[in-house]
Amino acid sequence: MTAPSYTPTEERTAVREGIVTGLIGAMVVALFFLGVDLIRAVPGLTPSVLGEVFVLRRPSAVTTSVDVTAALLYTVVHFLTFAGFGLLIVALARKSETSSLVRYAVIPLALAYLVFFQGVLAVADETTRGLFPMWSVLTANVLAAAAMWWYVWRQHPRMQRAYRGSPLGAPEPSTE
């Protein structure tokens, strides 16, 4: 099966779709941790701590107050990272319209996404390990992955047909 061709307008739409996909995921995670921070009675603590550790490279983060600069810098990094991930997801979605191998690769990618940030936190700083237990990171990432998948699924009817039409990893049917 040959890959579908895309017009320049469709290519620009894919870039926009990828960025929107990433921003959806970023918002879900940000809102989840805002809720966690509100329960802790320190709104903004999560991006502040992560900004101190990952962006400002401080050896130890303050966990009793919010550093607005660190929080804003981390928020920018957070949204840019998710935008890049959204572009990857949309590229895979488009490719999966014609390749069962790519459809199969989506599952390990999703699993890697779900645990990646927990691993980053585990090696970063003792402070981050205490503030972000595994359940919170996995919950936020599962919610974000579900929201991004739902959005991309709705945007790609050809991908929907491909997932429904052939098993993962099966050879593509010949169109001849």
N, C-alpha and C positions, 0 to 999 in steps of 0.2 A: 504494500500500500504506500502510495506516495504521500509525502507531507503536504498539508494544505498550504497554499500560498496566501500571504497576507499583503494587503495594500499598505501604503505608507500611513494612511489614516488608521487602519487596524493596528499597525505597529505602535503608533502614538497612543492609541486606546489601551494597548497592552501595558505600556509604561505607566499610564495613569492608573489602570486597574491594579498593577503591582504595588504602586505607592499607596493606593487606597486600602488594599489588602493588608499591607504592613501597618498602616495607621490604625486600622480596626484592631489588629492584635495588640498594638502598643497601648491603645486606649483601654482595652479590656484589662490588661495587666496593670496599668497605672490606676485605674479605678478600683481594682481589687485591692491593691496595696494602699490606696487612699483609705479604703474602708478599714483595713487592718490598722493603719496609723490612727484613724479616728477612734478605734477601740482602745488603742494605747494612749489616747489623749495627746498625741503629738503629730498633728497632720503635717505631712511633708517629710517625715523622718526617713522613710525609705529612700526617696531620691537623694536626700541629703547625705545619708550614710554611704550610699553607692557612689555618689559624686565625689565624696571625700576619698574613698578607697580607690576607685577606678579612674577618675578623671584627674583629681588633684594629687593623687598618689601619696596621700598622707599615710604614715605607718599605722595609725590607729584613728578610728572615726569616733566623733562625739555622738553619743546616743541619747543625750538628755535634751538637746535643743537642735533646731534646724539651722543649717548654714545655707542661706538662700542662694548664694553663688554656686555652691556645690550642687544644690538641688536643680537649679536652672541648667547648669552645664550637663548634668547627668540626663536631664529630660531631653535635651537636644540629642545627645548620644543615643539615648533609648529610642527616640522616634526615628533617627536616621538608620539605626541598626535594623529596626523592624521594617522600615521602608525597603531596605536592601533585601531582607528576607522575603518580603512580599513580592518583590520582583522575581526572585528565584522561584517562589511558589507558582506564580503566573506562568513563568517560562516552562516549568514542569507540567502545569495544567495543559498548556497549549501543545506541548510535545506528546503528552499522554493521550491526546485525541487520536493519534496514529500509532503509538508504540505501547504495546503491552509491557515491554520491559521497563519503560519509564513509569507506567502505572504501578508496577511492582516495586520500583525504587521509592515511591512516595511513602510507603509504610516505614521502612527503616529511617528515612529522613524525618518523618513525624516523631518517631521514637527518640531519635537523637536530639531533636528540638526540645522534647519534653524534659530531658535530663541534663542537657548541656549547661544551662545556667546554674543549676545546682552544683555541678562540678566546678564551675568558675568560682562560685561563692566559697566552696570548700577549700580551695587553695589560696584564696585572696587574703583573708583576714579572719582572725578568731571572732572579731566583732560581728562580721556578717554572718558567720555560722550560727551565732546565737539568736540573731534577729530574724533569720529566714529559715525556719525549719522546713524540712523536705515537704511536708504536707502543703505548706503555703505556696511554695514555688511550683510544685506539681499542679495544684489546684488552679493557680493563675495561668499557667501554661496550657493546661487542658482547656480551660475556658477560652483562651485566646486562639488556640488551634481550632477549636470547634467553630468559633466566630469567623475566622479567616476561611476555613474550609467551606462553611455554609455560603459565604459571599462568593467564593470562587466557583463553587458548584453551580450556583444560580447563574453565573455569567457564562458558563461553558456547556451548552446543550450537547455539543459534539463529544465532549469528554464524558458526559453522563451516559450517552449512548454507548460509548466505547467501554466504560466500566460495566455496563449492564450486558453488553454483547459478547464479550470474550473473557475467559478466565485470566487472572493475573499470570503473566509469563508465557501465555500461550502464543504460538505463532500467529501473526496477523493473517486473516483470510485474504486470499488472492482476489483482486478485483478484475482479473482478466476473464 
